[in-house]
Amino acid sequence: DLESHLQRCQQLSVTVLTDHQDLNNTELKTILNSTAPQQYRIRAKLRTYKPQKLYQSIKLHCSKCNSLQEVPDGGDFDLILQGSAVTPPNPELHNTSWYDSVMWTTQDQKQRKIVIHFVKHDEMLQQPEDTLLMIEGGTLKEVWKLTKRFKCVIPVRSTEDDLELLDLSAPFLLQGNIKYYGCKQCSTPKPIKSLSSLATEQQLSWEPTEIARVLGIELLQYVFIMKFTLVDGTGALNAYLFDY
């Protein structure tokens, strides 16, 4: 794994970090005094690397505003779901021309009302593995159960006129074990009925990028980012690794 590999690199006296065999070695001092972009071959020690834990290297990146943010943890999502469950489902929004709705009340003390809206294609329900559904009033555990069976899950809540997405601190879409997030700064969420335009398409695939587009969401991408500090006795150079 990368962490133990980096620790081994730190223990070595000299590590070759780039491999341009046709280039001579250049001192870091020379590189620091040069204008970019240039190509160099260096011999240097890895002094430090950040973050120390590999999972902390995963961030969410917005290509529009170029912001980087931490991936929210499951606890945040659970709290947002609990908060949205306080709003009772609006029966007037059930069973429209493009989705079928099923509502039931939980048997526990809270007696929560849960509604699942199954999006139709050509007025027909699809196989579970091809189905996009929206859930109101569900817990984190219930949402994850649905993602194991159905292709796409969108957590929503009722308003007077339409269903709407939750706070964008929560994922706006779940597909398998992947949570898709939108940029709070660059997104302008649209009413859920905007999805109906996708539901009528001939070749329906429920691509996250398309779902984000019709819902007015600027999709955040998962990125891998690390910072290395390299030294060779003449200077110290910070190198950044950034990849989708």
C-alpha positions in Angstrom: 0.0 0.0 0.0 1.0 3.6 -0.6 1.6 4.5 3.0 4.1 1.8 3.7 5.8 2.5 0.4 6.2 6.1 1.2 7.7 5.2 4.6 10.2 3.0 2.9 11.1 5.8 0.6 11.7 8.1 3.5 14.2 5.6 5.0 16.3 5.4 1.8 19.1 7.9 1.7 18.4 8.9 -1.9 15.3 8.1 -4.0 14.9 8.7 -7.7 11.4 10.3 -8.0 11.2 11.0 -11.7 12.7 8.9 -14.5 13.7 10.9 -17.5 16.8 8.9 -18.6 17.6 11.4 -21.4 18.0 14.3 -18.9 20.8 15.1 -16.5 20.1 15.6 -12.8 19.2 19.1 -11.9 19.6 20.6 -8.4 16.4 21.7 -6.7 18.0 25.2 -6.2 18.1 25.6 -10.1 14.5 24.4 -10.5 13.3 26.9 -7.8 15.0 29.7 -9.7 13.5 28.7 -13.1 10.3 29.7 -14.8 7.7 27.0 -15.4 7.0 24.9 -17.4 10.2 22.9 -17.7 11.2 19.2 -17.6 13.8 18.1 -15.2 15.2 14.9 -13.8 16.0 15.1 -10.0 17.6 13.0 -7.3 16.1 13.9 -4.0 15.0 12.7 -0.6 11.4 12.6 0.4 11.3 14.6 3.6 7.6 14.7 4.3 4.3 13.8 2.8 0.7 14.9 3.5 -1.8 13.7 4.4 -0.4 11.0 6.7 -3.5 8.8 6.3 -4.4 7.6 2.8 -8.2 8.0 3.1 -7.6 11.7 3.9 -6.2 12.1 0.3 -9.7 11.7 -1.2 -11.4 15.1 -1.7 -14.3 16.5 -3.6 -13.4 19.0 -6.4 -15.6 21.4 -8.4 -14.2 22.0 -11.8 -16.3 25.2 -12.2 -15.1 27.2 -9.1 -12.0 25.0 -8.6 -12.9 24.5 -4.9 -11.7 21.4 -2.9 -13.7 20.1 0.0 -13.7 17.2 2.5 -15.9 14.2 1.8 -18.7 14.4 4.3 -19.1 11.4 6.6 -22.2 9.2 7.0 -23.1 10.9 10.3 -23.8 14.2 8.5 -26.0 12.5 6.0 -28.0 10.7 8.7 -28.7 14.0 10.5 -29.9 15.6 7.3 -32.2 12.6 6.6 -33.6 12.8 10.2 -34.2 16.5 9.7 -36.0 16.1 6.4 -38.2 13.3 8.0 -39.9 16.0 10.2 -41.6 17.4 7.0 -44.7 15.2 6.4 -45.1 13.8 2.9 -47.6 15.7 0.7 -50.1 13.2 -0.6 -51.0 15.6 -3.5 -47.5 14.9 -4.9 -48.1 11.1 -5.1 -48.7 9.0 -8.2 -48.0 11.5 -11.0 -47.8 10.7 -14.8 -44.1 9.9 -14.5 -43.8 8.1 -11.1 -45.8 5.7 -8.9 -45.8 6.3 -5.1 -46.0 3.9 -2.2 -46.5 5.2 1.4 -46.4 3.3 4.7 -46.0 4.1 8.4 -43.2 2.5 10.5 -44.2 0.2 13.3 -41.8 1.8 15.8 -42.7 4.5 18.4 -41.9 7.4 16.0 -44.4 6.1 13.4 -42.5 7.7 10.6 -44.2 8.1 7.3 -42.0 6.8 4.4 -42.8 7.3 0.8 -41.0 5.8 -2.2 -41.6 7.2 -5.7 -40.7 4.8 -8.5 -39.9 6.7 -11.7 -41.6 5.1 -14.8 -40.3 4.8 -18.4 -42.9 5.0 -21.1 -45.5 4.8 -18.3 -44.1 1.5 -17.2 -42.1 0.5 -14.1 -38.7 -0.8 -14.9 -36.7 -3.7 -13.5 -35.2 -2.8 -10.1 -31.6 -2.8 -11.5 -32.8 -0.1 -14.0 -35.0 1.9 -11.7 -34.5 5.4 -10.3 -36.5 6.0 -7.2 -36.9 8.9 -4.7 -37.4 8.4 -1.0 -39.0 10.7 1.6 -38.6 10.1 5.3 -36.1 7.3 5.1 -33.2 6.6 7.5 -29.6 6.1 6.4 -30.0 2.3 6.9 -33.1 2.3 4.7 -31.5 4.4 2.0 -28.5 2.0 1.8 -30.8 -1.0 1.6 -32.5 0.5 -1.4 -29.2 1.2 -3.2 -28.4 -2.5 -3.0 -31.5 -3.3 -5.0 -32.2 -0.4 -7.2 -30.0 1.5 -9.7 -30.4 5.1 -8.4 -31.8 6.6 -5.2 -32.5 10.3 -4.7 -33.4 11.5 -1.1 -36.2 14.1 -1.3 -38.7 16.0 0.8 -42.2 17.5 0.0 -43.0 21.1 -0.6 -46.4 22.5 -1.4 -45.8 22.3 -5.2 -43.2 19.6 -5.8 -40.6 17.3 -4.3 -37.2 18.9 -3.7 -33.6 17.8 -3.1 -32.3 17.9 0.5 -29.5 20.3 1.6 -26.5 19.9 -0.7 -24.4 18.8 2.3 -26.1 15.5 1.6 -25.5 13.4 -1.5 -28.2 14.3 -4.1 -27.9 10.8 -5.7 -26.7 7.4 -4.6 -25.8 4.7 -7.1 -24.5 1.4 -5.7 -22.0 2.4 -2.9 -21.2 5.7 -4.6 -22.5 9.0 -3.2 -22.7 11.9 -5.6 -22.5 15.5 -4.3 -23.2 18.9 -5.8 -21.3 22.1 -5.3 -23.2 24.4 -3.0 -21.7 27.5 -4.6 -22.2 26.6 -8.3 -25.5 24.6 -8.2 -29.0 26.1 -8.7 -31.2 23.1 -7.7 -34.3 22.8 -9.8 -37.7 21.1 -8.8 -37.7 17.3 -9.0 -40.2 17.4 -11.9 -37.2 18.4 -14.1 -36.3 14.7 -14.0 -39.4 13.8 -16.0 -37.6 15.0 -19.2 -35.1 12.2 -18.7 -37.7 9.6 -17.9 -39.2 10.0 -21.4 -35.9 9.5 -23.3 -35.8 6.5 -25.6 -32.5 5.1 -24.3 -32.8 5.6 -20.5 -29.5 5.1 -18.7 -29.7 7.3 -15.6 -26.2 8.7 -15.9 -25.2 10.8 -12.9 -23.9 13.6 -15.1 -27.3 13.8 -16.9 -29.3 13.6 -13.6 -27.1 16.4 -12.2 -27.6 18.5 -15.4 -31.4 18.4 -15.4 -31.5 19.0 -11.6 -29.3 22.1 -11.9 -26.5 20.5 -9.9 -22.8 21.2 -10.5 -21.4 17.7 -10.0 -18.4 17.4 -7.6 -15.8 14.9 -8.6 -13.8 12.6 -6.3 -10.1 13.5 -6.6 -6.9 12.0 -5.1 -4.5 14.7 -3.8 -1.1 14.5 -2.0 1.7 16.9 -1.2 5.4 15.7 -1.1 8.3 17.8 0.1 11.5 16.9 -1.6 15.1 17.9 -0.5 18.5 17.4 -2.0 20.8 19.7 0.1 20.4 22.7 -2.2 16.7 23.4 -1.6 13.3 22.1 -0.8 10.6 21.6 -3.4 6.9 20.9 -2.9 5.4 18.4 -5.3 1.6 17.9 -5.7 -0.2 14.9 -6.9 -3.7 15.5 -8.2 -5.8 13.0 -10.1 -9.4 12.0 -10.7 
